[in-house]
Amino acid sequence: MSRVCIYPKDIQIITGKSERQCRNIINAIKTKLNKEKHQSVTVEEFSIYMGLKLVEVEKYIK
């Protein structure tokens, strides 16, 4: 069973970017999707935003 939410550390592993850049990516996704601060970003939302296949992203999260 895989997780629904994605965190900066997950994005860091997938992209190789710094933790700060990954937090910026999450904030950009929240802004684009009109989410509030307390709402999480899902793995699916991240993969769509980054243009990655969901299956590929899920490999790194398990």
N, C-alpha and C positions, 0 to 999 in steps of 0.2 A: 504494500500500500504506500503510495507516495503522498507527499504533502500538497496542499492546495495553494498555500502562500509562498512567496519567494522573498528572500532576505538579501541584504547587501553582500553577505559572505558567499551566497550561492552565485550571485551575478559576478562577483570577483573571480570565482573559480571558472565560470563559463567564459568570461571576456578577457580576463587577465588584467583588468583595470584596477586602480586603487579603490580602497573602501569608500573614500570620499566621492569619487566619480560614480561609484555604484549607488550611493545614496542620492546623488543628483539624478541618476537615471530613474530611480523609484519616484522621486519628486516630480520629474517631468511626466512620467506615466500618470501619476495622480492628477496633475494639472490638466493633462489632455483628456482624462476621463471624468473630470469634475468630481474627484473623490475628496473627502475631507481628511484631515490629518490622521485621525484615528482609524481610518479604513486601510486595509491591507491590499497589496497588489498580488494578483494570482499569477501562477506560472503561465497560464494561458494568455493573460493580458501582456505579460512580459514578452512571451515568444512572438505574439502578433506585433507588438511595438518594435521589437528588434528585427523582425523579419526572419525569425528562425523557426524551424520545424519543432512542434511541441514534443515529438518523440525524442529528438536530439537533446532538447533542454532537460527533459525528464531523466535522461541517462546520468546527468551530472548531479541531480538532486537526490537520488536514491541512496 
